[in-house]
Amino acid sequence: MSDFILELRKITKRFSGVEVLHEVSFALRSGEVHALLGENGAGKSTLVKVMTGVYQPDGGEIYLNGTRVHFGDPRESHQAGIAAIYQELSLFPDLDVAENIFVGRQPTTRFGSIDWRKLYDEAGKLLTSLGVQLNLKQKARSLSIAQQQMVEIARAFSINAHILIMDEPTSSLTLNEVADLFRLVRRLRDDGTAIIFISHRLEELFELADRVTVLRDGAYVDTRALEEVNRDELIRLMVGRTISNLFPKLDVKAGDVALKVENLSRAGFFENISFELRKGEILGMAGLIGAGRTNVARAIFGVEPSTSGSIQIDGREVSITSPQQAIALGLAFVPEDRQLHGLIPPMNITANISLPMLETYAKHSWLQEKVERMSVFNAARQMEVRANNIWQKASELSGGNQQKIVLAKWLSTRPQILIMDEPTRGIDVGTKAAVHALMSKLAAEGMAILVISSELPEVLGMCDRVIVMREGRMAAHFTRAEATQEKIILAATQAVTSGIAQ
């Protein structure tokens, strides 16, 4: 009998002749949390999809409890007791919470119809056991990202999995929700469940995981006990080099006011938001998920226009009621959800990057493809996008490379004011360092940057000033010298007002 509940031996996977996994081996024990670590594009998600039957390997073997198995599709892996929560959410937007939890496995009556009473009863019991409070009949499209994540987790737990795979499960959760999730994971581990945990937040791994396996460029690097390695060693294993400065913030003297917001409000979302953003400055906006930060950004960019208050750009009051107006005024917006709002995944890299600039590539209403192609190639190269070519579909790329495409798209518009909502959510430490370096470089060149982030090290490491929001209102404002993790958390949770200033 094998010591491992799941074992992958020399797994190889190719797409269009390109090898994305090269003889990768991985072994999982019952009752352990095993971290799977690597940069975006290292092959983690592909390996998970091999484990769950989404992809079939081109080489190698899979063993479950010592017996060789083959999963032809996800249903077969579910039946074997394997469940996965992927990084990009996969709920059905027009189904409610309970329907999403049991989609494809709805309880039925003896006549073969769906037993709705049993479905809602079982969904309610499951959410209660997870400590989650949601309206079972609320449509998934109206849930926050954090709430959608919890529904995904509940759906995975509903099949009584022996092996649970979590791909970036905390990327959109609040500190309290993360703590609740970790308690649940530890309980499942203690009950014998084997858990594969993927996260780019290294501090989470040291808090939760027992062992870690590192992949790099589609190949196996090493497996270690977490107690035997430190953060710098993990980074070196992941990227093949030492990253000495994750937050390369340059000291820049702020210039004139680029953006001024006064008493901006949107009924039911936020009210009386006032701040100034100067050229060459990085202004952070912190707070818990649901505090209204994203709504403020969307209002400034004209996606969800404000109902009162004023916006000034370069000292001139403007009315922004659409993204087109915002772009014309020199604004760009990198949204939180790159899959839903930042990209058109089925389209290729060229189409995604050139989308906001199509008019500039047109002559007499005809698209100049050569001009578009050269511009996109240069933008993708500048952002170091890893892809086969600029015609590859965005959906085929890793999360980090997708984020680079979103950044390349908006930087190609040459904005004066850049709004970034969770710019490093779900991307690896190497790409984070690159995004941070880009932010610092752009600010040094005079760009005004507003950053919304739930990662406090990022806020503290990259921002000149920090605004904290709570329940749709400004709770505090700190300079870089004043800001600490404790002060920000206190302001976000208890509405501290000391330190508010312009």
Secondary structure, DSSP 8 states (H G I E B T S, - for coil): --S-SEEEEEEEEEETTEEEEEEEEEEE-TT-EEEEE--TTSSHHHHHHHHTTSS--SEEEEEETTEEE--SSHHHHHHTTEEEE-SS----TTSBHHHHHTTT---B-TTSSB-HHHHHHHHHHHHHHHT----TTSBGGGS-HHHHHHHHHHHHHTTT-SEEEEESTTTT--HHHHHHHHHHHHHHHHTT-EEEEE-S-HHHHHHH-SEEEEEETTEEEEEEEGGG--HHHHHHHHHSS----S---------SEEEEEEEEEETTTEEEEEEEEETT-EEEEE--TTSSHHHHHHHHTTSS--SEEEEEETTEEE---SHHHHHHTTEEEE-S-IIIII--TTSBHHHHHHGGGGGGGEETTEE-HHHHHHHHHHHHHHTT---S-TTSBGGGS-HHHHHHHHHHHHHTT--SEEEEESTTTT--HHHHHHHHHHHHHHHHTT-EEEEE-S-HHHHHHH-SEEEEEETTEEEEEEETTT--HHHHHHHHHH---TT---
